Amino acid sequence: MKYIFLTFLFTVAAFITEAQDTLTVLQYNLLNYGNNTGYCNSNNNNISNKDNYIKTIVHYINPDIFTVNEISESPAIHQRLLDNSLNTGWTNYYKMADFKKIANSDIVSMLYYNSKKLRYYSTSIAQSYIRDIIIFKLYYYSNDLSQGDTVFINCIVAHLKAGSGTSNSNKRKIMAQNLMNYLSNHQDEMNYMLMGDFNVYTDQEPAFQLFVNNSNANIRFNDPVNRMGDWNNNGRYADVHTQSTHASSNNCASSGGMDDRFDFILISNDIKNKNHSVSYLNNSYKAVGQDGNHFNKSINAAPVNSSVPSNVLNALYNNSDHLPVTLKLKIDKTLGIDEYKNYDFYSIKFNNPVSQFLNLKINSKTGGKVRVKITELTGKITVNKTYNLKKGDNSISLAVGSLAKGLYLLSFTDDNNRTVTKKFIKR
Protein backbone atom coordinates (compact mmCIF):
# COMPACT_ATOMS: atom_id res chain seq x y z
CA MET A 1 0.00 0.00 0.00
CA LYS A 2 2.83 2.39 0.84
CA TYR A 3 4.45 1.66 -2.52
CA ILE A 4 1.18 2.32 -4.35
CA PHE A 5 0.71 5.64 -2.57
CA LEU A 6 4.28 6.74 -3.35
CA THR A 7 3.75 5.81 -6.99
CA PHE A 8 0.59 7.91 -6.98
CA LEU A 9 2.47 10.86 -5.49
CA PHE A 10 5.20 10.66 -8.12
CA THR A 11 2.57 10.51 -10.85
CA VAL A 12 0.80 13.55 -9.45
CA ALA A 13 4.12 15.37 -9.05
CA ALA A 14 4.84 14.81 -12.73
CA PHE A 15 1.41 16.16 -13.57
CA ILE A 16 1.91 19.20 -11.36
CA THR A 17 5.19 20.05 -13.05
CA GLU A 18 3.57 20.37 -16.42
CA ALA A 19 0.11 19.74 -17.83
CA GLN A 20 0.28 18.09 -21.22
CA ASP A 21 -2.27 17.12 -23.83
CA THR A 22 -2.28 16.14 -27.48
CA LEU A 23 -4.55 17.62 -30.15
CA THR A 24 -5.26 15.78 -33.39
CA VAL A 25 -5.71 18.03 -36.43
CA LEU A 26 -7.45 16.89 -39.64
CA GLN A 27 -7.73 18.84 -42.91
CA TYR A 28 -9.91 17.50 -45.74
CA ASN A 29 -11.26 18.60 -49.12
CA LEU A 30 -14.78 17.13 -49.06
CA LEU A 31 -15.41 17.42 -52.83
CA ASN A 32 -18.54 19.55 -53.16
CA TYR A 33 -20.23 18.41 -49.96
CA GLY A 34 -23.85 19.58 -50.23
CA ASN A 35 -23.08 21.48 -53.42
CA ASN A 36 -24.76 20.27 -56.63
CA THR A 37 -22.78 21.48 -59.62
CA GLY A 38 -24.35 19.39 -62.35
CA TYR A 39 -21.24 17.27 -62.80
CA CYS A 40 -21.21 16.52 -59.06
CA ASN A 41 -24.80 15.49 -58.40
CA SER A 42 -27.02 13.28 -56.27
CA ASN A 43 -26.01 10.23 -58.28
CA ASN A 44 -22.21 10.44 -58.23
CA ASN A 45 -21.80 12.61 -55.10
CA ASN A 46 -24.80 11.73 -52.96
CA ILE A 47 -24.74 13.71 -49.72
CA SER A 48 -26.36 10.97 -47.63
CA ASN A 49 -23.64 8.56 -48.73
CA LYS A 50 -21.01 11.21 -48.02
CA ASP A 51 -22.40 11.69 -44.50
CA ASN A 52 -21.61 8.06 -43.74
CA TYR A 53 -18.21 8.14 -45.46
CA ILE A 54 -17.13 11.22 -43.52
CA LYS A 55 -18.47 9.75 -40.28
CA THR A 56 -16.34 6.64 -40.84
CA ILE A 57 -13.22 8.74 -41.47
CA VAL A 58 -13.80 11.17 -38.60
CA HIS A 59 -14.49 8.46 -36.06
CA TYR A 60 -11.33 6.67 -37.17
CA ILE A 61 -9.11 9.76 -36.74
CA ASN A 62 -11.04 11.40 -33.85
CA PRO A 63 -9.82 14.92 -34.64
CA ASP A 64 -9.89 17.72 -32.12
CA ILE A 65 -9.64 20.26 -34.94
CA PHE A 66 -11.32 19.42 -38.25
CA THR A 67 -10.99 21.89 -41.12
CA VAL A 68 -12.66 21.36 -44.48
CA ASN A 69 -12.67 22.72 -48.01
CA GLU A 70 -15.38 22.40 -50.65
CA ILE A 71 -18.43 22.49 -48.43
CA SER A 72 -21.56 24.30 -49.59
CA GLU A 73 -21.94 27.91 -48.47
CA SER A 74 -25.31 27.05 -46.92
CA PRO A 75 -25.37 27.24 -43.08
CA ALA A 76 -27.84 24.34 -43.12
CA ILE A 77 -25.21 22.17 -44.83
CA HIS A 78 -22.59 23.17 -42.25
CA GLN A 79 -25.02 22.08 -39.53
CA ARG A 80 -25.77 18.86 -41.41
CA LEU A 81 -22.12 17.85 -41.41
CA LEU A 82 -21.97 18.51 -37.68
CA ASP A 83 -25.12 16.51 -36.96
CA ASN A 84 -24.75 13.64 -39.44
CA SER A 85 -21.02 12.96 -39.49
CA LEU A 86 -19.46 14.32 -36.29
CA ASN A 87 -21.95 14.25 -33.42
CA THR A 88 -23.17 10.71 -33.95
CA GLY A 89 -23.43 7.66 -31.73
CA TRP A 90 -21.92 8.44 -28.34
CA THR A 91 -20.11 11.51 -29.66
CA ASN A 92 -21.79 14.82 -28.85
CA TYR A 93 -18.95 17.27 -28.16
CA TYR A 94 -18.15 18.70 -31.59
CA LYS A 95 -19.05 22.30 -32.33
CA MET A 96 -18.45 24.54 -35.32
CA ALA A 97 -16.97 27.98 -35.66
CA ASP A 98 -18.92 31.03 -36.75
CA PHE A 99 -19.02 31.38 -40.53
CA LYS A 100 -18.19 34.48 -42.54
CA LYS A 101 -18.16 34.91 -46.30
CA ILE A 102 -17.14 37.68 -48.71
CA ALA A 103 -15.91 36.00 -51.89
CA ASN A 104 -18.37 34.99 -54.60
CA SER A 105 -17.89 31.24 -54.37
CA ASP A 106 -20.42 28.46 -53.81
CA ILE A 107 -17.84 26.25 -52.07
CA VAL A 108 -16.29 27.47 -48.86
CA SER A 109 -14.12 26.39 -45.90
CA MET A 110 -15.22 25.64 -42.36
CA LEU A 111 -13.83 24.50 -38.98
CA TYR A 112 -15.20 22.06 -36.40
CA TYR A 113 -13.65 21.44 -32.99
CA ASN A 114 -13.75 19.25 -29.89
CA SER A 115 -15.45 21.40 -27.26
CA LYS A 116 -14.13 19.23 -24.44
CA LYS A 117 -10.63 20.52 -25.16
CA LEU A 118 -11.09 23.75 -27.11
CA ARG A 119 -13.18 26.88 -27.20
CA TYR A 120 -13.98 29.07 -30.18
CA TYR A 121 -12.71 32.67 -30.12
CA SER A 122 -13.13 34.36 -33.53
CA THR A 123 -13.39 34.16 -37.31
CA SER A 124 -11.54 36.58 -39.60
CA ILE A 125 -11.29 36.76 -43.37
CA ALA A 126 -7.71 37.38 -44.45
CA GLN A 127 -8.41 37.73 -48.18
CA SER A 128 -11.39 37.26 -50.52
CA TYR A 129 -9.97 37.08 -54.06
CA ILE A 130 -11.63 34.07 -55.80
CA ARG A 131 -12.25 32.28 -52.47
CA ASP A 132 -12.05 33.46 -48.88
CA ILE A 133 -9.02 32.48 -46.81
CA ILE A 134 -10.36 32.30 -43.27
CA ILE A 135 -8.56 32.46 -39.92
CA PHE A 136 -10.35 30.54 -37.19
CA LYS A 137 -9.01 31.28 -33.72
CA LEU A 138 -9.41 28.73 -30.91
CA TYR A 139 -8.11 28.55 -27.38
CA TYR A 140 -7.25 25.58 -25.24
CA TYR A 141 -9.67 24.91 -22.41
CA SER A 142 -7.03 24.70 -19.71
CA ASN A 143 -7.60 24.30 -15.99
CA ASP A 144 -6.07 27.71 -15.32
CA LEU A 145 -8.42 29.52 -17.67
CA SER A 146 -10.08 31.37 -14.80
CA GLN A 147 -6.72 33.00 -14.12
CA GLY A 148 -6.60 34.26 -17.71
CA ASP A 149 -3.86 31.85 -18.73
CA THR A 150 -4.40 29.74 -21.84
CA VAL A 151 -3.07 28.91 -25.31
CA PHE A 152 -4.42 30.26 -28.59
CA ILE A 153 -4.30 28.28 -31.83
CA ASN A 154 -4.97 29.96 -35.17
CA CYS A 155 -6.13 27.83 -38.11
CA ILE A 156 -5.76 29.53 -41.48
CA VAL A 157 -7.90 27.56 -43.92
CA ALA A 158 -7.23 28.16 -47.62
CA HIS A 159 -8.46 26.73 -50.89
CA LEU A 160 -6.32 28.21 -53.62
CA LYS A 161 -7.26 28.44 -57.31
CA ALA A 162 -7.12 25.10 -59.09
CA GLY A 163 -5.58 24.40 -62.48
CA SER A 164 -2.21 24.15 -64.18
CA GLY A 165 -0.49 26.82 -66.24
CA THR A 166 0.88 30.27 -65.55
CA SER A 167 -2.50 32.01 -65.34
CA ASN A 168 -3.75 29.80 -62.50
CA SER A 169 -0.37 29.87 -60.79
CA ASN A 170 -0.49 33.66 -60.80
CA LYS A 171 -3.97 33.63 -59.29
CA ARG A 172 -2.72 31.39 -56.49
CA LYS A 173 0.16 33.83 -56.00
CA ILE A 174 -2.26 36.75 -55.60
CA MET A 175 -4.29 34.84 -53.01
CA ALA A 176 -1.13 33.89 -51.12
CA GLN A 177 0.27 37.42 -51.25
CA ASN A 178 -2.99 38.86 -49.92
CA LEU A 179 -2.89 36.40 -47.02
CA MET A 180 0.72 37.07 -46.14
CA ASN A 181 0.18 40.83 -46.30
CA TYR A 182 -2.70 40.38 -43.87
CA LEU A 183 -0.55 38.32 -41.51
CA SER A 184 2.26 40.84 -41.71
CA ASN A 185 -0.15 43.54 -40.55
CA HIS A 186 -2.21 41.55 -38.06
CA GLN A 187 -0.27 38.56 -36.76
CA ASP A 188 0.42 38.48 -33.06
CA GLU A 189 2.82 36.20 -31.22
CA MET A 190 0.61 33.15 -31.36
CA ASN A 191 0.49 29.67 -32.85
CA TYR A 192 -0.54 29.41 -36.51
CA MET A 193 -1.29 26.55 -38.88
CA LEU A 194 -1.87 27.13 -42.59
CA MET A 195 -3.95 24.32 -44.01
CA GLY A 196 -6.06 23.42 -46.98
CA ASP A 197 -6.07 22.49 -50.65
CA PHE A 198 -3.32 24.66 -52.14
CA ASN A 199 -3.46 23.17 -55.67
CA VAL A 200 0.28 23.73 -56.13
CA TYR A 201 2.37 21.43 -58.32
CA THR A 202 5.83 22.19 -56.94
CA ASP A 203 7.40 23.89 -53.96
CA GLN A 204 8.81 26.48 -56.34
CA GLU A 205 5.39 27.87 -57.22
CA PRO A 206 5.25 31.54 -56.18
CA ALA A 207 2.30 30.95 -53.83
CA PHE A 208 4.09 28.20 -51.92
CA GLN A 209 7.33 30.18 -51.76
CA LEU A 210 5.40 33.06 -50.20
CA PHE A 211 4.34 30.64 -47.46
CA VAL A 212 7.65 28.93 -46.69
CA ASN A 213 10.25 31.50 -47.72
CA ASN A 214 8.54 34.80 -47.09
CA SER A 215 10.69 37.93 -46.90
CA ASN A 216 9.15 38.51 -43.45
CA ALA A 217 10.74 35.73 -41.41
CA ASN A 218 8.18 36.18 -38.62
CA ILE A 219 5.35 34.82 -40.77
CA ARG A 220 7.07 31.94 -42.55
CA PHE A 221 5.53 28.48 -42.45
CA ASN A 222 7.17 25.07 -42.34
CA ASP A 223 6.40 21.69 -43.86
CA PRO A 224 6.34 19.29 -40.87
CA VAL A 225 7.69 16.41 -42.98
CA ASN A 226 10.12 18.57 -44.98
CA ARG A 227 9.24 16.95 -48.30
CA MET A 228 9.92 19.86 -50.62
CA GLY A 229 10.22 19.25 -54.33
CA ASP A 230 8.47 18.84 -57.68
CA TRP A 231 5.51 16.78 -56.48
CA ASN A 232 3.48 16.56 -59.69
CA ASN A 233 3.58 13.12 -61.31
CA ASN A 234 6.78 12.28 -59.45
CA GLY A 235 6.98 8.84 -57.86
CA ARG A 236 9.64 10.04 -55.40
CA TYR A 237 6.84 11.75 -53.47
CA ALA A 238 4.31 8.93 -53.66
CA ASP A 239 4.10 8.77 -49.87
CA VAL A 240 2.85 12.39 -49.57
CA HIS A 241 0.56 12.59 -52.61
CA THR A 242 -3.04 13.46 -51.73
CA GLN A 243 -4.82 13.60 -55.10
CA SER A 244 -6.42 11.81 -56.91
CA THR A 245 -7.86 8.84 -55.09
CA HIS A 246 -9.38 7.72 -58.43
CA ALA A 247 -7.57 6.40 -61.50
CA SER A 248 -10.69 6.83 -63.61
CA SER A 249 -13.38 9.46 -63.27
CA ASN A 250 -17.02 9.18 -62.22
CA ASN A 251 -17.51 12.67 -63.72
CA CYS A 252 -17.32 14.24 -60.25
CA ALA A 253 -14.01 13.05 -58.83
CA SER A 254 -10.83 13.88 -60.75
CA SER A 255 -9.03 10.98 -62.41
CA GLY A 256 -5.37 10.08 -62.91
CA GLY A 257 -4.58 8.31 -59.66
CA MET A 258 -2.30 9.44 -56.83
CA ASP A 259 0.18 11.88 -58.39
CA ASP A 260 -0.19 15.32 -56.76
CA ARG A 261 0.45 16.84 -53.34
CA PHE A 262 -2.30 19.43 -53.14
CA ASP A 263 -3.29 19.20 -49.47
CA PHE A 264 -1.20 20.55 -46.60
CA ILE A 265 -0.98 21.48 -42.96
CA LEU A 266 1.95 23.88 -42.53
CA ILE A 267 3.10 25.09 -39.13
CA SER A 268 4.43 28.46 -38.03
CA ASN A 269 7.83 29.00 -36.44
CA ASP A 270 6.03 29.41 -33.11
CA ILE A 271 4.77 25.85 -33.31
CA LYS A 272 7.98 24.49 -34.82
CA ASN A 273 10.05 26.04 -32.03
CA LYS A 274 7.47 25.58 -29.25
CA ASN A 275 7.45 29.29 -28.48
CA HIS A 276 3.94 29.38 -26.98
CA SER A 277 3.26 26.00 -25.35
CA VAL A 278 2.27 24.29 -28.62
CA SER A 279 4.57 22.06 -30.66
CA TYR A 280 4.38 19.55 -33.48
CA LEU A 281 4.50 15.92 -32.37
CA ASN A 282 7.33 14.41 -34.42
CA ASN A 283 6.35 11.83 -37.05
CA SER A 284 2.63 12.49 -36.60
CA TYR A 285 2.01 14.10 -40.02
CA LYS A 286 0.51 11.86 -42.68
CA ALA A 287 -1.91 11.67 -45.57
CA VAL A 288 -4.63 9.35 -44.30
CA GLY A 289 -4.88 6.28 -46.53
CA GLN A 290 -1.56 6.89 -48.28
CA ASP A 291 0.71 3.84 -48.18
CA GLY A 292 3.20 5.07 -50.80
CA ASN A 293 2.44 2.13 -53.10
CA HIS A 294 -0.28 3.60 -55.29
CA PHE A 295 1.48 6.11 -57.50
CA ASN A 296 -0.76 6.85 -60.51
CA LYS A 297 -3.29 4.36 -59.14
CA SER A 298 -6.55 4.44 -57.21
CA ILE A 299 -5.93 4.08 -53.49
CA ASN A 300 -7.94 0.83 -53.42
CA ALA A 301 -6.14 -0.79 -56.40
CA ALA A 302 -3.59 -3.59 -56.07
CA PRO A 303 -1.43 -4.02 -54.08
CA VAL A 304 -3.68 -4.12 -51.02
CA ASN A 305 -3.62 -0.81 -49.15
CA SER A 306 -3.47 -1.76 -45.49
CA SER A 307 -2.53 1.70 -44.14
CA VAL A 308 -6.09 2.08 -42.80
CA PRO A 309 -8.94 -0.38 -42.12
CA SER A 310 -10.83 -1.50 -45.22
CA ASN A 311 -14.01 0.41 -44.32
CA VAL A 312 -11.99 3.62 -43.94
CA LEU A 313 -10.22 3.01 -47.27
CA ASN A 314 -13.60 2.51 -48.93
CA ALA A 315 -14.87 5.76 -47.40
CA LEU A 316 -11.78 7.68 -48.52
CA TYR A 317 -12.13 6.39 -52.08
CA ASN A 318 -15.84 7.12 -52.40
CA ASN A 319 -16.11 10.42 -50.55
CA SER A 320 -13.57 12.61 -52.33
CA ASP A 321 -10.75 12.71 -54.86
CA HIS A 322 -8.47 14.09 -52.12
CA LEU A 323 -6.96 12.35 -49.12
CA PRO A 324 -7.18 14.16 -45.78
CA VAL A 325 -3.96 15.14 -44.01
CA THR A 326 -3.46 14.96 -40.27
CA LEU A 327 -0.94 15.80 -37.56
CA LYS A 328 -0.78 16.00 -33.79
CA LEU A 329 0.08 18.97 -31.61
CA LYS A 330 1.50 18.74 -28.11
CA ILE A 331 0.03 21.24 -25.66
CA ASP A 332 2.67 21.69 -22.99
CA LYS A 333 0.60 23.86 -20.75
CA THR A 334 1.91 24.72 -17.33
CA LEU A 335 -0.86 25.80 -15.02
CA GLY A 336 0.92 29.02 -14.11
CA ILE A 337 1.14 27.87 -10.50
CA ASP A 338 4.15 27.95 -8.21
CA GLU A 339 3.67 25.87 -5.08
CA TYR A 340 6.41 27.53 -3.07
CA LYS A 341 6.69 31.13 -4.22
CA ASN A 342 5.85 33.91 -1.77
CA TYR A 343 3.94 36.69 -3.52
CA ASP A 344 4.22 40.37 -2.68
CA PHE A 345 0.73 40.37 -1.13
CA TYR A 346 0.46 36.86 0.38
CA SER A 347 2.71 34.25 1.89
CA ILE A 348 0.80 30.96 2.09
CA LYS A 349 1.56 27.63 3.74
CA PHE A 350 -0.69 24.59 4.21
CA ASN A 351 -0.62 20.86 4.89
CA ASN A 352 -0.40 18.70 1.75
CA PRO A 353 -1.58 15.93 1.17
CA VAL A 354 -4.70 16.37 3.30
CA SER A 355 -7.38 14.02 4.67
CA GLN A 356 -9.98 15.93 6.72
CA PHE A 357 -8.92 19.56 7.21
CA LEU A 358 -6.91 21.90 5.02
CA ASN A 359 -5.09 24.19 7.46
CA LEU A 360 -4.01 27.45 5.87
CA LYS A 361 -1.40 29.83 7.24
CA ILE A 362 -1.66 33.14 5.37
CA ASN A 363 0.61 36.11 6.01
CA SER A 364 -1.05 39.18 4.50
CA LYS A 365 1.09 42.23 3.77
CA THR A 366 -1.80 44.68 4.06
CA GLY A 367 -4.87 42.86 5.41
CA GLY A 368 -8.26 42.91 3.70
CA LYS A 369 -10.63 40.38 2.21
CA VAL A 370 -9.58 37.14 0.53
CA ARG A 371 -11.77 34.81 -1.53
CA VAL A 372 -10.70 31.19 -1.18
CA LYS A 373 -11.82 28.66 -3.82
CA ILE A 374 -11.23 24.95 -4.21
CA THR A 375 -11.76 23.72 -7.76
CA GLU A 376 -11.77 20.25 -9.25
CA LEU A 377 -9.68 19.71 -12.40
CA THR A 378 -12.95 19.54 -14.32
CA GLY A 379 -13.56 23.18 -13.39
CA LYS A 380 -16.27 22.48 -10.80
CA ILE A 381 -15.95 24.76 -7.75
CA THR A 382 -16.40 22.82 -4.50
CA VAL A 383 -15.52 25.58 -1.99
CA ASN A 384 -15.99 29.32 -2.45
CA LYS A 385 -15.65 31.40 0.74
CA THR A 386 -14.59 34.94 1.64
CA TYR A 387 -12.56 35.79 4.77
CA ASN A 388 -11.36 39.02 6.38
CA LEU A 389 -7.61 38.96 6.90
CA LYS A 390 -5.71 41.07 9.37
CA LYS A 391 -2.27 42.39 8.53
CA GLY A 392 0.23 39.70 9.43
CA ASP A 393 -0.44 36.04 10.21
CA ASN A 394 -3.87 34.47 9.72
CA SER A 395 -5.12 30.90 10.17
CA ILE A 396 -8.02 29.31 8.26
CA SER A 397 -9.20 25.70 8.47
CA LEU A 398 -11.30 24.22 5.65
CA ALA A 399 -13.18 20.91 6.06
CA VAL A 400 -12.40 18.79 3.00
CA GLY A 401 -13.24 15.32 4.29
CA SER A 402 -16.22 15.03 1.95
CA LEU A 403 -14.13 15.68 -1.18
CA ALA A 404 -13.25 12.74 -3.40
CA LYS A 405 -9.64 11.64 -3.54
CA GLY A 406 -7.57 13.43 -6.15
CA LEU A 407 -5.81 16.63 -7.18
CA TYR A 408 -7.46 20.03 -6.55
CA LEU A 409 -6.70 23.67 -7.32
CA LEU A 410 -6.67 26.12 -4.41
CA SER A 411 -6.94 29.83 -5.29
CA PHE A 412 -6.72 33.02 -3.22
CA THR A 413 -8.00 36.33 -4.63
CA ASP A 414 -7.48 39.65 -2.85
CA ASP A 415 -9.35 42.98 -2.97
CA ASN A 416 -7.40 44.04 -6.06
CA ASN A 417 -8.45 40.89 -7.92
CA ARG A 418 -4.93 39.47 -7.77
CA THR A 419 -4.94 35.68 -7.60
CA VAL A 420 -2.54 33.10 -6.24
CA THR A 421 -3.28 29.52 -7.25
CA LYS A 422 -1.79 26.39 -5.70
CA LYS A 423 -2.59 22.68 -5.65
CA PHE A 424 -3.21 20.03 -3.05
CA ILE A 425 -3.86 16.30 -2.93
CA LYS A 426 -6.91 14.95 -1.13
CA ARG A 427 -6.22 11.41 0.06
Secondary structure as the mmCIF struct_conf table of DSSP 4:
data_model
#
loop_
_struct_conf.conf_type_id
_struct_conf.id
_struct_conf.beg_label_comp_id
_struct_conf.beg_label_asym_id
_struct_conf.beg_label_seq_id
_struct_conf.end_label_comp_id
_struct_conf.end_label_asym_id
_struct_conf.end_label_seq_id
HELX_RH_AL_P HELX_RH_AL_P1 LYS A 2 THR A 17
STRN STRN1 ALA A 19 TYR A 33
TURN_TY1_P TURN_TY1_P1 GLY A 34 GLY A 34
BEND BEND1 GLY A 38 CYS A 40
TURN_TY1_P TURN_TY1_P2 SER A 42 ASN A 44
BEND BEND2 ASN A 45 ASN A 45
HELX_RH_AL_P HELX_RH_AL_P2 ILE A 47 ILE A 61
BEND BEND3 ASP A 64 ASP A 64
STRN STRN2 ILE A 65 SER A 72
BEND BEND4 GLU A 73 GLU A 73
HELX_RH_AL_P HELX_RH_AL_P3 PRO A 75 LEU A 81
HELX_RH_PI_P HELX_RH_PI_P1 LEU A 82 LEU A 86
BEND BEND5 ASN A 87 ASN A 87
TURN_TY1_P TURN_TY1_P3 GLY A 89 TRP A 90
STRN STRN3 TYR A 94 MET A 96
BEND BEND6 ALA A 103 ASN A 104
BEND BEND7 ASP A 106 ASP A 106
STRN STRN4 ILE A 107 ASN A 114
TURN_TY1_P TURN_TY1_P4 SER A 115 LYS A 117
STRN STRN5 LEU A 118 GLN A 127
BEND BEND8 TYR A 129 ARG A 131
STRN STRN6 ILE A 133 TYR A 140
TURN_TY1_P TURN_TY1_P5 ASN A 143 ASP A 144
HELX_RH_3T_P HELX_RH_3T_P1 LEU A 145 GLN A 147
TURN_TY1_P TURN_TY1_P6 GLY A 148 GLY A 148
STRN STRN7 PHE A 152 HIS A 159
HELX_LH_PP_P HELX_LH_PP_P1 LEU A 160 ALA A 162
BEND BEND9 SER A 164 GLY A 165
HELX_RH_AL_P HELX_RH_AL_P4 THR A 166 HIS A 186
BEND BEND10 GLU A 189 MET A 190
STRN STRN8 ASN A 191 ASP A 197
BEND BEND11 TYR A 201 THR A 202
TURN_TY1_P TURN_TY1_P7 ASP A 203 GLN A 204
BEND BEND12 GLU A 205 GLU A 205
HELX_RH_AL_P HELX_RH_AL_P5 PRO A 206 VAL A 212
BEND BEND13 ASN A 213 ASN A 213
BEND BEND14 SER A 215 ASN A 216
HELX_RH_3T_P HELX_RH_3T_P2 ALA A 217 ILE A 219
STRN STRN9 PHE A 221 ASN A 222
TURN_TY1_P TURN_TY1_P8 PRO A 224 VAL A 225
BEND BEND15 GLY A 229 GLY A 229
TURN_TY1_P TURN_TY1_P9 ASN A 232 ASN A 233
HELX_RH_3T_P HELX_RH_3T_P3 GLY A 235 TYR A 237
TURN_TY1_P TURN_TY1_P10 ALA A 238 VAL A 240
STRN STRN10 GLN A 243 GLN A 243
BEND BEND16 THR A 245 THR A 245
BEND BEND17 ALA A 247 SER A 248
BEND BEND18 ASN A 251 ALA A 253
BEND BEND19 GLY A 256 GLY A 256
STRN STRN11 MET A 258 MET A 258
STRN STRN12 ASP A 260 ASP A 260
STRN STRN13 ASP A 263 SER A 268
HELX_RH_AL_P HELX_RH_AL_P6 ASN A 269 LYS A 272
TURN_TY1_P TURN_TY1_P11 ASN A 273 HIS A 276
BEND BEND20 SER A 277 SER A 277
STRN STRN14 VAL A 278 TYR A 280
TURN_TY1_P TURN_TY1_P12 ASN A 282 ASN A 283
STRN STRN15 LYS A 286 ALA A 287
TURN_TY1_P TURN_TY1_P13 VAL A 288 GLY A 289
BEND BEND21 GLY A 292 GLY A 292
STRN STRN16 PHE A 295 PHE A 295
TURN_TY1_P TURN_TY1_P14 ASN A 296 ASN A 296
BEND BEND22 LYS A 297 LYS A 297
TURN_TY1_P TURN_TY1_P15 ILE A 299 ASN A 300
BEND BEND23 ALA A 301 PRO A 303
HELX_LH_PP_P HELX_LH_PP_P2 VAL A 304 VAL A 304
BEND BEND24 SER A 307 VAL A 308
HELX_RH_AL_P HELX_RH_AL_P7 SER A 310 ASN A 319
BEND BEND25 ASP A 321 ASP A 321
STRN STRN17 HIS A 322 HIS A 322
STRN STRN18 VAL A 325 LYS A 333
BEND BEND26 GLY A 336 GLY A 336
BEND BEND27 GLU A 339 TYR A 340
HELX_LH_PP_P HELX_LH_PP_P3 LYS A 341 TYR A 343
BEND BEND28 ASP A 344 PHE A 345
STRN STRN19 TYR A 346 PHE A 350
BEND BEND29 ASN A 352 PRO A 353
STRN STRN20 VAL A 354 VAL A 354
BEND BEND30 SER A 355 GLN A 356
STRN STRN21 PHE A 357 SER A 364
BEND BEND31 LYS A 365 THR A 366
STRN STRN22 GLY A 368 GLU A 376
TURN_TY1_P TURN_TY1_P16 LEU A 377 THR A 378
BEND BEND32 GLY A 379 GLY A 379
STRN STRN23 ILE A 381 LEU A 389
HELX_LH_PP_P HELX_LH_PP_P4 LYS A 390 LYS A 390
BEND BEND33 LYS A 391 LYS A 391
STRN STRN24 GLY A 392 ALA A 399
TURN_TY1_P TURN_TY1_P17 GLY A 401 SER A 402
BEND BEND34 LEU A 403 LEU A 403
HELX_LH_PP_P HELX_LH_PP_P5 ALA A 404 ALA A 404
BEND BEND35 LYS A 405 LYS A 405
STRN STRN25 GLY A 406 THR A 413
TURN_TY1_P TURN_TY1_P18 ASP A 415 ASN A 416
STRN STRN26 THR A 419 LYS A 426
#
